[in-house]
Amino acid sequence: QEVEFAGTYGHGPAEVRGILDRLKLKAPSGHCDLADVQGGKLATTMATAKALGHRYVTVAWIPDEMRTVEGYGKVAGIFNTAGAALRKAGFQLAYHNHDFEFKPLGDNLCGMDILLDRTDPKFLTMELDLFWIRHAKRDALEYFKRYRGRFSMVHVKDMAADGAMVDVGAGVMNWNELLTAARKAGVKHAF
């Protein structure tokens, strides 16, 4: 019933929206780059999101050079500014993690915690990738409890016993436990 895009692969937003409508699918979220929510690119990003019917504009990557305590702090500031502008226009800014956000940065800090602690919940929600948090040897259930209400979406990907990404149901992840906890934590969409 719902899909999420990471680009439209050379197709225009109106064409993709037509396909969605024909197939009776919704696309509540779409991925973009950090640069797409800054400066002059933000207006174009919002126009594309509107055309595709997105509610969430989801940044999916932080450049390598910004993966420091100072860098994540700067990104948090960008997210607060962009999130306020998006909210005013009727959208919600979101961030999708990989494993690198959970790497220790010293003083018991990691990038994910910095982003969650230094952003206004009104301006940034999270899309927790359940594969990547496990790949980083972190506990999704603990994050759902500690940051209750900060996660609106999850990526549902399974992990084999050897750590490889596999089709959902072919791995070792406990979906009943994970998705129950996600719903209790406020997650509205699973992709």
QUIDA-V421955 format. One record per run of one state. SS is the DSSP state (h for helix, s for strand, l for the rest). FROM is the first residue (numbers start at 1). TO is the last residue. Records with the same first field share a line. If there is no record, write none. Layout:
SS = FROM-TO, FROM-TO
This chain:
l = 1-1, 6-12, 24-25, 33-33, 38-40, 53-55, 60-63, 67-68, 89-91, 97-99, 103-103, 107-108, 118-124, 136-139, 147-150, 156-157, 160-164, 167-174, 185-188, 191-191
s = 2-5, 26-32, 56-59, 92-96, 104-106, 109-110, 125-129, 151-155, 158-159, 165-166, 189-190
h = 13-23, 34-37, 41-52, 64-66, 69-88, 100-102, 111-117, 130-135, 140-146, 175-184
